[in-house]
Amino acid sequence: EYRHFSPVIVDIFYDHYLAANWNNYSTVSLTSFAANCYRILEENKIHLPEKTSYMFDYMSKQNWLVNYAQIEGIKRTLTGMSKRTPFDSKMETAVESMIEHYADFKNEFELFFEELRNYVANETIKLNQS
């Protein structure tokens, strides 16, 4: 339905599930984590590509990382992205699919994230053995 925008939409959906369930994955609050990320990016803004630097200003002011925990935050993000693309992406309607299949997407995210955590743990062991 969303053609080549599907991977972008899934990524945003996964951002939601991570933010919404943050306490399952970290002992640091999402608010503190986001503030630290914004601080680090601000301190290194000179190294960011121009487009990324421009986007970062909106990201930090609107606190995207924390707002992704809410469906409304995802809807705002997808609508904004849809407006910026020159193609008819239909990204602004994707949140309806997310709501309709919320549990299915959540289950898929949890499987993916567990695989990701295992992969990172294994790679960390390999790096430490080198």
C-alpha positions as CSV (number, residue, x, y, z in Angstrom):
1,E,0.0,0.0,0.0
2,Y,2.8,2.4,0.8
3,R,5.3,1.1,-1.8
4,H,8.9,2.1,-1.2
5,F,7.8,4.2,1.9
6,S,6.9,1.0,3.8
7,P,10.4,0.6,5.4
8,V,10.3,4.3,6.6
9,I,6.8,3.7,8.1
10,V,7.8,0.5,9.8
11,D,10.9,2.3,11.3
12,I,8.6,5.1,12.7
13,F,6.2,2.4,14.1
14,Y,9.1,0.7,15.8
15,D,10.2,4.0,17.2
16,H,6.8,4.2,18.8
17,Y,6.9,0.7,20.3
18,L,10.4,1.4,21.7
19,A,9.4,4.7,23.2
20,A,6.0,3.5,24.5
21,N,7.7,0.5,26.2
22,W,11.0,2.2,27.1
23,N,10.9,1.0,30.7
24,N,11.2,-2.6,29.5
25,Y,14.5,-1.8,27.9
26,S,16.3,0.8,30.0
27,T,16.6,1.9,33.6
28,V,17.2,5.4,32.4
29,S,13.9,7.3,31.8
30,L,13.1,8.1,28.2
31,T,13.0,11.8,29.1
32,S,16.5,11.7,30.5
33,F,17.8,9.6,27.6
34,A,16.2,12.0,25.0
35,A,17.6,15.1,26.8
36,N,21.1,13.5,26.8
37,C,20.8,12.6,23.1
38,Y,19.7,16.2,22.2
39,R,22.6,17.6,24.3
40,I,25.2,15.4,22.5
41,L,23.8,16.2,19.1
42,E,23.7,20.0,19.9
43,E,27.3,19.8,21.1
44,N,28.3,18.2,17.8
45,K,25.9,20.0,15.5
46,I,28.8,21.4,13.5
47,H,29.5,17.9,12.3
48,L,26.0,17.2,11.1
49,P,25.0,17.5,7.5
50,E,23.0,20.7,6.8
51,K,19.7,18.9,6.3
52,T,20.2,16.9,9.4
53,S,21.1,20.0,11.4
54,Y,18.0,21.8,10.2
55,M,15.8,18.8,11.1
56,F,17.5,18.4,14.5
57,D,16.2,21.9,15.5
58,Y,12.6,20.7,15.0
59,M,13.4,17.3,16.6
60,S,14.7,18.7,19.8
61,K,12.2,21.6,20.1
62,Q,9.3,19.2,19.6
63,N,10.9,16.4,21.6
64,W,10.3,13.8,19.0
65,L,12.0,11.0,20.9
66,V,9.6,11.3,23.8
67,N,6.5,12.2,21.7
68,Y,7.0,9.0,19.7
69,A,5.5,7.2,22.7
70,Q,2.1,8.6,21.8
71,I,0.1,7.7,18.7
72,E,-0.4,11.4,18.1
73,G,3.3,11.9,17.9
74,I,3.6,9.2,15.3
75,K,0.7,10.7,13.3
76,R,2.4,14.1,13.4
77,T,5.7,12.6,12.2
78,L,4.2,10.7,9.3
79,T,2.0,13.6,8.2
80,G,5.0,15.9,8.2
81,M,7.1,13.4,6.2
82,S,4.2,13.0,3.8
83,K,4.1,16.7,3.2
84,R,7.8,16.9,2.5
85,T,7.9,14.1,-0.1
86,P,7.2,15.0,-3.7
87,F,5.3,11.8,-4.2
88,D,1.9,10.7,-3.0
89,S,3.2,8.5,-0.2
90,K,0.0,8.1,1.8
91,M,2.2,8.1,4.9
92,E,-0.3,10.3,6.7
93,T,-2.8,7.4,6.6
94,A,-0.4,4.8,7.9
95,V,-1.2,5.5,11.5
96,E,-4.7,4.1,10.8
97,S,-3.1,0.8,9.9
98,M,-1.0,0.9,13.0
99,I,-4.1,1.4,15.2
100,E,-6.0,-1.3,13.5
101,H,-3.2,-3.8,13.8
102,Y,-1.5,-2.4,16.9
103,A,-0.9,-5.7,18.7
104,D,0.4,-7.4,15.6
105,F,2.9,-4.6,14.9
106,K,3.9,-4.7,18.6
107,N,4.5,-8.4,18.5
108,E,6.6,-8.0,15.4
109,F,8.6,-5.2,17.0
110,E,9.3,-7.3,20.1
111,L,10.6,-10.2,18.0
112,F,12.8,-7.9,16.0
113,F,14.1,-6.1,19.0
114,E,15.0,-9.3,20.8
115,E,16.9,-10.4,17.7
116,L,18.6,-7.1,17.6
117,R,19.6,-7.2,21.2
118,N,21.0,-10.8,20.7
119,Y,23.0,-9.7,17.7
120,V,24.5,-6.7,19.4
121,A,25.4,-8.8,22.5
122,N,27.1,-11.4,20.2
123,E,29.0,-8.7,18.2
124,T,30.1,-7.1,21.5
125,I,31.5,-10.4,22.7
126,K,33.4,-10.8,19.4
127,L,34.8,-7.3,19.6
128,N,35.9,-7.8,23.1
129,Q,37.7,-11.0,22.2
130,S,39.7,-9.3,19.4
